[in-house]
């Protein structure tokens, strides 16, 4: 379970960062739509993914602290 939390945290954080950077780049370029989604929606999805990754890391840290 511990390794799964760590993997989910890393994957979600990376995916969220990529989505946020993509949304930022599109917005700077003056584009407001990408593949049928508004750029603001992609930014919110990226933020949600990073929050999920942070919560997975928090659960991983708590689980490691209990084992010591």
Beta strands, then each sheet from edge to edge (+ up, - down):
strand 1: 33-34
strand 2: 37-38
sheet 1: 1+ 2-
end
